[in-house]
């Protein structure tokens, strides 16, 4: 009887071999500070406990000021159990390599920062003054603004994300104010006409405001000076919404009939579209929400308001000028912003850190408005009389 056993493998292939372990390539890790927001009654934060856990697992150290997540209903215990270090000292939170904030730091907070720190926050240029930029320059800060963060598709990624929420929230809050001012429901019912909503701007904010208003049953009209944006909106909402170029006569006529006006057009260094005379002719008890007020007024009579006093009344019309309107839905907004920053930071980990990304990716350069204390955004320099430096000549 034969003792040969058939096998498709050679003797060499059957020999035990050493195990090869996967080596995970990691970029330069850094410490991340999350300070507590101290202005505008801000309730949002940049990072959720779940995102903290992922970042800690990738080797980052997260320092969170006590109470930073309370406005978004995240406790210090949740952050601590996710691996973050909780501190009662704001100086410690501001003393890290990377600082993530919603609102820009105050002048006192800038003093806590180390030279060459990376600061990522909103800019809200309409609320800033020249002194803010000079203080950052003294500390040689690398500052990135939410408003300038561009992705690989040349899209303003974070602006779009927050804009989606802002558009929806603007309609929900307008509905509350309308009920408060004259007892009207935004959407009509059998035998009762729906409220008239005029939206100025057919961008992302305008698109989501339009969807929310249609969803609630309102009658909507959209104005914008861009035909391509209006055409895009028409396609998205199945041509159910009348649109118009911003013609003063047509706009004035629509405003007289409007119950709600949503301003969703950034007007940086530009005159408002809706004049005081137009507002005076609007119905008493109607509502105006100027969403982009932190980047310039759409409505001449708009004023900045706070979460404590969210609206003012002028000419019998309710005006809301909250620069942080999405803070009314803090948990949802925090989750959305956190999702963005988690992928944002991990992406830079893989590429070897921020400095390497500044050299390799042009869109990263464009998100900076200050590099090592030098002002790199012409629009800011022109507005505040600062010396402009071309970022492409500083990093190449």
C-alpha positions as CSV (number, residue, x, y, z in Angstrom):
1,X,0.0,0.0,0.0
2,X,1.4,3.4,-1.0
3,X,2.1,5.9,1.7
4,X,2.2,8.9,-0.6
5,X,-0.4,11.6,0.2
6,X,-1.5,13.9,-2.6
7,X,-1.2,17.6,-1.9
8,X,-1.2,20.6,-4.3
9,X,1.4,22.4,-2.1
10,X,5.2,22.0,-2.3
11,X,7.2,21.1,0.7
12,X,8.5,24.7,0.9
13,X,5.0,26.1,0.9
14,X,4.0,23.9,3.8
15,X,6.9,25.1,6.0
16,X,5.8,27.5,8.8
17,X,6.7,31.2,8.2
18,X,7.0,34.2,10.4
19,X,3.9,36.4,10.8
20,X,4.0,39.8,9.3
21,X,2.4,42.4,11.5
22,X,0.7,45.5,10.0
23,X,2.5,48.7,10.7
24,X,0.2,51.6,10.8
25,X,1.7,54.8,9.4
26,X,1.0,57.7,11.7
27,X,1.6,61.4,11.1
28,X,2.7,63.9,13.6
29,X,0.4,63.9,16.6
30,X,-0.5,67.1,18.4
31,X,-2.4,68.4,21.3
32,X,-5.9,69.9,20.7
33,X,-7.4,72.5,23.0
34,X,-11.2,72.9,23.2
35,X,-11.9,76.1,25.3
36,X,-15.4,77.0,26.7
37,X,-17.2,79.5,24.5
38,X,-17.6,82.8,26.4
39,X,-19.4,85.2,24.0
40,X,-22.7,85.5,22.0
41,X,-24.3,83.0,24.5
42,X,-22.8,80.3,22.3
43,X,-24.0,76.8,23.0
44,X,-22.3,74.9,20.2
45,X,-18.9,73.2,20.4
46,X,-16.5,71.7,17.8
47,X,-16.1,68.1,19.0
48,X,-18.4,65.4,20.4
49,X,-17.2,62.8,22.9
50,X,-17.4,60.1,20.2
51,X,-15.0,62.2,18.0
52,X,-12.7,62.7,21.0
53,X,-12.4,58.9,21.5
54,X,-11.3,58.4,17.8
55,X,-8.8,61.2,18.0
56,X,-7.3,59.9,21.3
57,X,-7.0,56.4,19.7
58,X,-5.0,58.0,17.0
59,X,-2.5,59.4,19.5
60,X,-3.8,63.0,20.0
61,X,-4.1,64.6,23.4
62,X,-7.4,66.4,23.9
63,X,-7.7,69.2,26.5
64,X,-11.2,70.4,27.1
65,X,-12.2,73.2,29.4
66,X,-14.8,72.2,32.0
67,X,-18.3,72.9,30.8
68,X,-17.4,73.4,27.2
69,X,-20.0,70.9,26.0
70,X,-22.8,71.8,28.4
71,X,-24.7,74.0,25.9
72,X,-24.8,71.0,23.5
73,X,-25.9,68.6,26.3
74,X,-22.5,66.8,26.5
75,X,-21.1,66.4,30.0
76,X,-17.5,66.6,31.2
77,X,-17.9,63.0,32.3
78,X,-18.7,61.9,28.7
79,X,-15.6,63.7,27.4
80,X,-13.4,62.3,30.2
81,X,-14.6,58.7,29.6
82,X,-13.7,59.2,25.9
83,X,-10.1,60.0,26.8
84,X,-10.1,63.8,27.1
85,X,-8.4,65.7,29.9
86,X,-10.8,68.1,31.6
87,X,-9.3,71.4,32.9
88,X,-10.7,74.3,34.9
89,X,-8.0,76.6,33.6
90,X,-8.8,78.3,30.2
91,X,-5.0,79.0,29.8
92,X,-4.3,75.3,29.6
93,X,-7.0,74.8,26.9
94,X,-5.6,77.7,24.9
95,X,-2.0,76.6,25.4
96,X,-2.2,73.6,23.0
97,X,-0.8,73.1,19.4
98,X,-4.3,73.3,17.8
99,X,-7.2,75.2,19.2
100,X,-10.7,74.4,18.0
101,X,-13.4,77.0,18.7
102,X,-16.7,78.1,17.4
103,X,-16.3,81.9,17.9
104,X,-13.0,83.7,17.5
105,X,-11.1,84.2,20.8
106,X,-11.4,87.4,22.7
107,X,-8.4,89.7,23.2
108,X,-7.8,88.2,26.7
109,X,-8.0,84.7,25.3
110,X,-5.5,85.5,22.6
111,X,-3.0,86.3,25.4
112,X,-3.2,82.7,26.6
113,X,-2.1,81.3,23.2
114,X,1.5,80.2,22.4
115,X,3.3,81.5,19.3
116,X,2.8,79.5,16.1
117,X,-0.4,77.9,17.4
118,X,-3.0,76.8,14.9
119,X,-6.4,78.4,15.6
120,X,-9.5,77.1,13.8
121,X,-12.7,79.1,14.4
122,X,-15.3,81.1,12.7
123,X,-14.2,84.6,11.7
124,X,-17.5,86.5,11.6
125,X,-15.8,89.4,9.9
126,X,-18.6,91.9,10.5
127,X,-18.1,91.5,14.2
128,X,-14.3,91.9,14.2
129,X,-12.1,95.0,14.5
130,X,-8.6,95.8,13.5
131,X,-7.3,95.2,17.0
132,X,-8.3,91.5,16.8
133,X,-6.0,90.9,13.8
134,X,-3.1,92.9,15.3
135,X,-3.3,90.9,18.5
136,X,-3.2,87.6,16.6
137,X,-0.2,88.9,14.6
138,X,1.7,89.8,17.8
139,X,1.4,86.1,18.8
140,X,2.4,84.9,15.3
141,X,-0.7,82.7,15.1
142,X,-1.7,80.5,12.2
143,X,-5.4,81.2,11.9
144,X,-7.9,79.3,9.8
145,X,-11.5,80.5,9.4
146,X,-14.6,78.3,9.0
147,X,-15.6,80.7,6.2
148,X,-12.5,79.9,4.1
149,X,-12.1,76.1,4.6
150,X,-12.2,74.6,1.1
151,X,-12.3,70.9,0.2
152,X,-10.7,69.1,-2.7
153,X,-13.7,70.0,-4.9
154,X,-13.2,73.7,-4.3
155,X,-16.3,73.8,-2.2
156,X,-16.6,75.8,1.1
157,X,-17.2,72.6,3.0
158,X,-18.0,73.9,6.5
159,X,-19.9,76.9,5.3
160,X,-22.1,74.5,3.3
161,X,-22.6,72.2,6.3
162,X,-23.6,75.0,8.7
163,X,-25.6,76.7,5.9
164,X,-27.8,73.6,5.6
165,X,-28.7,73.8,9.2
166,X,-29.1,77.6,9.2
167,X,-31.5,77.6,6.3
168,X,-33.8,75.0,8.0
169,X,-33.5,76.7,11.4
170,X,-34.3,80.1,10.0
171,X,-37.7,78.9,8.8
172,X,-38.5,77.0,12.0
173,X,-37.6,80.1,14.1
174,X,-39.5,82.4,11.7
175,X,-42.6,80.2,12.3
176,X,-42.3,80.7,16.0
177,X,-41.9,84.5,15.7
178,X,-44.8,84.8,13.3
179,X,-47.1,83.0,15.7
180,X,-45.8,85.3,18.5
181,X,-46.3,88.5,16.5
182,X,-49.7,88.0,14.9
183,X,-50.8,84.4,15.5
184,X,-50.3,83.2,12.0
185,X,-49.3,79.6,11.1
186,X,-46.7,79.4,8.4
187,X,-48.4,76.7,6.4
188,X,-52.0,77.1,5.3
189,X,-54.9,74.7,6.0
190,X,-58.2,74.1,4.2
191,X,-59.8,77.4,3.5
192,X,-56.9,79.5,5.0
193,X,-54.1,80.8,2.8
194,X,-50.5,79.9,3.7
195,X,-48.0,82.6,4.8
196,X,-45.9,84.3,2.2
197,X,-42.2,83.7,2.5
198,X,-39.6,85.7,0.5
199,X,-36.1,84.3,0.5
200,X,-33.2,86.5,-0.6
201,X,-30.4,84.2,-1.9
202,X,-30.5,80.9,-3.8
203,X,-27.3,79.4,-2.4
204,X,-27.1,76.6,0.2
205,X,-28.8,78.6,3.0
206,X,-31.5,79.7,0.6
207,X,-32.0,76.2,-0.8
208,X,-32.6,74.6,2.7
209,X,-34.8,77.5,3.8
210,X,-36.9,77.0,0.7
211,X,-37.2,73.2,1.3
212,X,-38.2,73.8,4.9
213,X,-40.7,76.5,4.0
214,X,-42.3,74.2,1.3
215,X,-42.3,71.3,3.7
216,X,-44.4,73.4,6.2
217,X,-46.8,74.4,3.4
218,X,-45.8,78.1,3.0
219,X,-46.0,80.0,-0.3
220,X,-42.3,80.8,-1.3
221,X,-40.6,83.2,-3.6
222,X,-36.8,83.3,-4.1
223,X,-34.7,86.2,-5.3
224,X,-31.0,86.1,-6.3
225,X,-28.8,87.9,-8.8
226,X,-27.3,84.6,-10.1
227,X,-29.3,82.9,-12.8
228,X,-27.3,79.7,-12.4
229,X,-28.2,79.5,-8.7
230,X,-31.9,80.2,-9.5
231,X,-31.8,77.5,-12.2
232,X,-30.2,75.0,-9.8
233,X,-32.8,75.7,-7.2
234,X,-35.6,75.3,-9.7
235,X,-34.3,71.9,-10.6
236,X,-34.0,70.8,-6.9
237,X,-37.5,71.8,-5.9
238,X,-39.2,70.6,-9.2
239,X,-40.0,74.2,-10.4
240,X,-42.6,74.6,-7.7
241,X,-41.2,77.9,-6.5
242,X,-41.3,81.2,-8.4
243,X,-37.9,82.8,-8.7
244,X,-36.7,86.2,-9.8
245,X,-33.6,88.3,-10.3
246,X,-33.3,91.0,-7.7
247,X,-35.3,93.8,-9.4
248,X,-36.2,96.6,-6.9
249,X,-39.8,97.0,-8.2
250,X,-40.5,93.2,-8.2
251,X,-38.8,92.8,-4.8
252,X,-40.7,95.7,-3.3
253,X,-44.0,94.3,-4.5
254,X,-43.2,90.9,-3.0
255,X,-42.0,92.4,0.3
256,X,-45.3,94.2,0.8
257,X,-47.2,90.9,0.7
258,X,-44.5,88.9,2.7
259,X,-45.1,87.5,6.2
260,X,-41.5,86.2,6.5
261,X,-38.3,87.5,4.8
262,X,-35.1,85.4,5.0
263,X,-31.9,87.2,4.2
264,X,-29.4,84.6,3.0
265,X,-27.0,86.6,0.8
266,X,-23.5,87.6,2.2
267,X,-23.1,91.3,1.6
268,X,-19.5,91.9,2.6
269,X,-18.5,95.5,1.9
270,X,-21.7,95.9,-0.1
271,X,-24.9,97.9,0.4
272,X,-28.0,96.1,1.7
273,X,-30.6,94.9,-0.8
274,X,-33.7,95.7,1.2
275,X,-33.8,99.4,2.1
276,X,-35.5,101.0,5.1
277,X,-38.2,102.4,2.9
278,X,-39.1,98.8,1.7
279,X,-39.3,97.6,5.3
280,X,-41.6,100.5,6.3
281,X,-44.1,99.3,3.6
282,X,-44.1,95.7,4.9
283,X,-47.1,94.3,6.9
284,X,-47.1,95.0,10.6
285,X,-46.2,91.8,12.5
286,X,-44.2,90.3,9.7
287,X,-40.8,88.7,10.4
288,X,-37.3,89.4,9.0
289,X,-34.4,87.0,9.7
290,X,-31.0,88.2,8.4
291,X,-29.0,85.0,8.6
292,X,-25.7,86.4,7.0
293,X,-25.6,89.5,9.2
294,X,-22.1,88.6,10.4
295,X,-20.9,88.9,6.8
296,X,-22.8,92.1,6.0
297,X,-26.5,93.1,6.1
298,X,-29.0,92.0,3.5
299,X,-31.7,94.2,5.1
300,X,-30.8,97.8,6.0
301,X,-32.7,97.9,9.2
302,X,-31.2,94.7,10.6
303,X,-29.1,94.8,13.8
304,X,-27.0,92.2,15.6
305,X,-29.0,90.5,18.3
306,X,-28.1,88.0,21.0
307,X,-29.6,84.7,22.2
308,X,-30.9,86.5,25.3
309,X,-32.6,89.2,23.2
310,X,-33.0,87.5,19.8
311,X,-35.1,90.1,18.1
312,X,-36.0,93.8,17.9
313,X,-39.0,95.5,16.4
314,X,-38.6,98.3,13.9
315,X,-41.5,99.9,11.9
316,X,-43.8,97.2,13.3
317,X,-41.6,94.4,11.8
318,X,-39.8,91.8,13.9
319,X,-36.0,91.7,13.1
320,X,-33.8,88.8,14.1
321,X,-30.1,89.3,13.5
322,X,-28.5,86.4,15.3
323,X,-25.0,85.8,14.0
324,X,-25.1,82.2,15.4
325,X,-28.6,81.2,14.5
326,X,-27.7,77.5,14.4
327,X,-26.8,77.7,18.1
328,X,-30.6,77.4,18.6
329,X,-30.1,73.7,17.6
330,X,-26.7,73.2,19.4
331,X,-26.6,69.4,19.6
332,X,-27.3,68.8,15.9
333,X,-24.9,71.6,14.8
334,X,-22.2,70.3,17.2
335,X,-22.5,66.8,15.7
336,X,-22.3,68.1,12.2
337,X,-19.3,70.3,12.9
338,X,-17.6,67.4,14.8
339,X,-18.1,65.0,11.9
340,X,-16.3,67.5,9.7
341,X,-13.4,68.2,12.0
342,X,-12.9,64.5,12.8
343,X,-12.2,63.7,9.1
344,X,-10.4,67.0,8.7
345,X,-7.8,66.3,11.4
346,X,-7.4,62.6,10.5
347,X,-6.8,63.5,6.9
348,X,-4.0,65.8,7.9
349,X,-2.6,63.0,10.1
350,X,-2.2,60.8,7.1
351,X,-0.4,63.5,5.2
352,X,2.0,64.3,8.0
353,X,0.5,67.2,9.8
354,X,-0.6,70.8,9.0
355,X,2.8,72.1,7.8
356,X,3.1,69.4,5.2
357,X,-0.4,70.0,4.0
358,X,0.3,73.7,3.6
359,X,3.0,72.9,1.2
360,X,1.2,70.2,-0.7
361,X,-2.4,71.4,-0.9
362,X,-3.4,74.7,-2.3
363,X,-6.9,74.5,-0.8
364,X,-5.3,74.3,2.7
365,X,-3.4,77.6,2.0
366,X,-6.6,79.3,1.0
367,X,-8.3,78.5,4.3
368,X,-5.7,80.6,6.2
369,X,-6.3,84.3,6.9
370,X,-3.1,84.5,8.9
371,X,0.2,82.6,8.7
372,X,2.8,83.1,11.4
373,X,1.4,86.5,12.2
374,X,1.2,87.7,8.6
375,X,-2.2,88.7,7.1
376,X,-2.9,86.5,4.0
377,X,-6.5,87.4,3.0
378,X,-6.8,90.5,0.8
379,X,-10.5,91.0,1.5
380,X,-9.6,91.4,5.2
381,X,-6.6,93.5,4.6
382,X,-8.6,95.9,2.4
383,X,-11.4,96.2,5.0
384,X,-9.1,96.9,8.0
385,X,-6.1,98.6,6.4
386,X,-3.7,95.8,7.1
387,X,-0.5,94.8,5.1
388,X,-1.4,92.0,2.7
389,X,1.0,89.0,2.2
390,X,0.4,86.5,-0.6
391,X,0.3,83.1,1.0
392,X,1.8,81.5,-2.2
393,X,5.0,83.6,-1.6
394,X,5.2,82.6,2.1
395,X,4.7,78.8,1.5
396,X,6.0,77.1,-1.6
